[in-house]
Amino acid sequence: MIISFGKGTYLLKSSIMIILFFYGSGSLSRADIPPRSPMPVNVVLPVFSFPEIMSDEPLGDFQSITIPLKRAGRLFLIEAQVDGQIGNLVFDTGASGLVLNKTYFRKYVTEEKQAGGGITGGPDKMHRIKISRIDISGLYYKDLYADITDLGHIENRRGVKILGLFGLNMITSFEVIFDANNNELQLIRIDKNGLRLDKTKPTIKFDFTQSIETQHNIMTIKGKIGDKILNFCLDTGAESNVLSSTIPKKVMNTVQISRRSSLGGAGAATTEVLYGTMQEFEIGKHQFGNMETVVTSLDAMCESYGCNIDGMLGYDFWQKGIFQINFEKKEISFSLGKGGSK
């Protein structure tokens, strides 16, 4: 998923990329919410996926590999070569698999697919193509399908060549260590029990381990705000955290709202959003401190996936420490406030 600058809400098949550009308009009934901001609020929301299975088998002669990440604003980029095209893929666990920019792949034969609803609702159509090969730092994939859409708005905003999005299905056969502060992504091969194949690889001592779920090609975790347990999507492609506008009032009272805006979608539909600071968020007994967040309706997404999503954890969350994800064990471990991988 991506929350980014640009007008409207764009839907991707197999992934729904939500591009938000907030305008200072609209009104809310709550008297304690600050007046609308005269400046636009720029946010990039995660990309959601459809419940379809893709075969993204990773290849390469290695047991573990470290992939350097680049930054473009609040996006994490992976340098890659896709069928001879050299550029960057956004590391985006909110996307189901591979999504490519049609600017560079418009000559491929496409298949039409029906997309689902986004934040402002409304279906859209997507297309997919078949790619021969992707190369990333010694890791490669062959003969896989990719959704295709226009990502030119991200390129224009960030001034870098964006080939596409590198999504969740590309990494589920690995143990993943994501160190945002040091711009590193480690991928370690594991067996069906989630045990490392490389027994010599040193381990990191993590502060806490929490179970995760992968359903409908999205990764979710239980978190707590106040005394309420909420369901969050884990999204490395989101430039901001997001909270659902349907969260309990007691939870909403912990969010320090700084401005309000209206969100325009791909069509005529608009929805109202709030922008502020999420406080009192914790996993287990670990407090994550203040994090920027957007508050908006996630009803259309929840309906599309048939599961409840109370929010999304994006850039500010990943900056808090080092995270290890093991998909076979269905767990995430983290060390807060540590800036170096071992």
N, C-alpha and C positions, 0 to 999 in steps of 0.2 A: 504494500500500500504506500501511497505517497501523498503527503499533504504539501502542496506547493503553491508558488505564485502563479497567477494567471486567471483569466476570467472563466467562470463556469465550473461545472462538474463533468468530468470526462469519464466514461465507462469503458473498461477494458474487459474483453471476454476472458474467461478463465481467471481474470483478475479484474477487479474494479478499481481503477485508479481515480482518486478523488482529488481534483485540483481546486483548491479553495482560494478565492480572493474576496475578502470581506470589505464591503462598502459601508460607510457610515450612514446607515439608514435603518428605519424600523423602530418599533417601540415595544417596551415590555411593561407588564403590569406591576412588577416589583418596584416599589418606590426607592429601595436601597441600592438599586443598580445604577452605576454612573451613567451619565448621558453618553450618546454615541460619540465615537472618536472621529475627528475630521480626517484622520490619516487612515489609509487602508491597513488592515491586519493581514499579514501574509503567513499562511500556514500550509504545510503539505501533509495530507492524510494518507494512511496506509492503503495498500491495494489488496482487495479481498478476492478470494478465489471461489470457483465453482467446485462442487463435489464430484470431480472427475479425476481418474487416476492417470498419471503420466509416467512413462518409463524414462527417467533421467539418470541412467546408470553412469556413475563417474569412472573414468579410466585413467591410467597412468601408473608408472612404476615407482610407487612410493607407499609407505605405511602412514606417514604423516607429512603434512606440508604446511608452510606458513605463507599466506598470501598478504602482501602489503596492501593497505587501503589508502586511497587518496580522499581528500575532502573537497566538496563543492558546496559551500555554505554548510547546511546541516545534513547533507547527504553523504553517504559513504560509497566510494566508487572503487570498482575492481577493473584493472586494465585487462583487456581481453582481445582476442582475435576471433571473429565469427565469419566463417567462410571467406577468409581473406581480408575482411574489413577490420581495421584496428581502431579501437576506441575504448569507451568505458561502459561498464554495466553497473547500475545502482544495486548495491546489496540490500535486498528488500524481502524480508521474511513474511511480509504481508501479502506478497504475490505468490500464487500457487506454484509457478514454475518459471519458465523463461518467457519474457515479453520483449519483443523487438520493435525498434523504431522504423516505421515504414519508409522514412526518408532514405534509408540505406538498403532496404530489402523490398522495394516496390515491384521488382521484376519477377518475383517468385509467384508460382501458382498458389492461389489461396483457396481455403475452404471457409464458408460462412458459418458462424456460430451465433446463437442467441445469448446475449448478455443479460445480467440480472439488474436489480435496482441499486441505486446509490443513495446518498444522503438525502437528496431532494426527490428520490423516487424515479420511476420511469425506466422502461427497458431500453436497451440499445443493442446494436448488432456488432459483433466482432468477427475478425477473420484470423486464421492461423496458417502458418507455412511450415515446411519441413526444412530443417537445417542439416547440412552435412557434417560440420565439425565446429566445435568451440574449444579454444585453447586458453588456459589461464595458469600461468606459473608452473607448468609441468602437469597440471590437471587438465584433462580434456574429456569431451563428450562427443559422441557420434550419432548421427541419424536420429534427431529428436525433433518434436513439434514445438513450435513457439507461437504464441499469440502475437498479433502485429497491430500496432496503432501509431498514431502521430505523437511523438514525444518532443517535437520541435520547441514547444514552450519551455521545457526544462533546459534544453540547450541554450536558448536565447537568454534565459534568466541567469544561467550559471556560466555561460561562456565556455563550455567544454563539450566535446563530442560524446553524446550519449547513444550508445548502440541499443540499450534496452535495460531491462530489470532482471536481476539474478535472484530467483525466488526460492521458496521453501523446499520444493521437491528436489532441487539441485544438491541439497546438503543433508538429507535425512538419513543417509547411510553412514554418516560420520558422527563422531563426537566433535562438537564445535566449540571452540574457545574464541570469544569475541572480546577484544581489548580495544575499546573505542579510543581511550586516551593515548595509546601507543600506536593507533592505526594499524592493528594486526588482526587477521582472521586465521586461526589455526584449524585445520581439518585433519582428524585422526581416524583412521579406519577402525571399525569395531565389528565384532561378530554378532550373531543373532541374540546374544544375551547382553549386548551392550558393553562387552569387555574389549579393551584395546588389543589390537593385533601386534602393535609395537610395544613390547614389554619394557623396552629401555627408555621410553619417553618419560621424563620426569613429570610428576604430578604437581598440581597446585593445591595448597591447603585452602579450602573455601570456608567462609563463615557460616554458610547456611545452604541447605538443599531443599527445594520445593518441587512437588509434582506438577507436571504440565499435562495438557491434553492437546492432541492434534485431531481436530474434527472438521470435516468439510474443507480440508486443506488450509486451515488456519491454526495457529498455535496459541493456546490460551492458558492463563494462570490465575489463581485465586489471590486477590489482594484485599487489604482492609483499609477503609477510611472511617475513622471514628470506631464505632462498634459494628459496622456493616461489612459483611463479606461480599465482594464484587468480583465479576468475571471480566478479565482484561485480555485483549489480543496483544501478543508480543510482536512488534513491528519495527524492524531496523530501518525501514524506508520512510517512517513518519517523522517529519521535522518538528512535530509537537505532540504532546500527549492529548488525548481526547476523552471527555466524559460525556455520557449520555444525558440528555436533558430530563430523562425519566428517573434519574437516581433519586433516592429518598431526600426529603427536605433537610434532614439532619446531616446528610453527607454534603449537600449543596452549601450548607452554612459554613463548611470548613474551607470552601473555595473563595479566595479573595478576587472578586470580579473587578477588572480594570476598565473594560469597555464593552460595548454591545454593537453588533453589526447585522446586516442581512446578507445571506448567502444566495447568490444566483446560480441556478443549475444550467444544464445543457439546453433546457427548454425554457419555458416561461416561468416555471415554478421557482419560488424562493422560499427560504426558511431562515429563521432568526437564530443567531448564534451569540454566545458570550465568550469573552477572552479574559483569562486571568491566571491565577496561581493556585495550583493544587497543593494543599497542605495535609499533613497527618497521614500520608500514604505509607503503608507498611506491608511487608511480607514476613510472615512469622512475627518475630518481635523486633525486626529491623526497620527502623525509620529511614525513609529516603529523602527527607527534607523537602524544601519547596521546589516545585517543578512547574514550568509553564504548561498551560492547558487550554483547550477549546472546549466549550460546552455546546452540544448540538444534538439533534435527534438522530438516533441510530436505528430507528424502527424499520426502515426499508431494508437495511442490511441484515438485521436479525431475522426478518421474514424470509429473506433470500436464502439464508443458511440454516434456518430451522433451529437456531440456538440463541441463547441470550448473551448479548455482549453489552457490558456496562461501560466499557471504555477501551482505549488503546494506549499502550505504553511505547513511546517513541524516543526521540533523540535525548531529551533530558534524563530519561530513565537509564539509557545505555551509558551515559557519561558518568554514572555514579560509581562504576568499578569494573571488575572483570567478570564475565559471565561464561559459564560452561553449560552446554545443552547436549543431552544424550537422548536421542529419540527412541532408541530401543528400551531404555530404562524409564522413559517418559518423565524425565526430571531435569531441572535447571538448578545449577549451583552458582553462587556468587560471592565475591569478596568486595565489600564496599570501601571506597576511598583508597584503592590500591591501583597504581598506575603502571605496573610492569608485569609482563608475563614471565613465567619461569619455564 
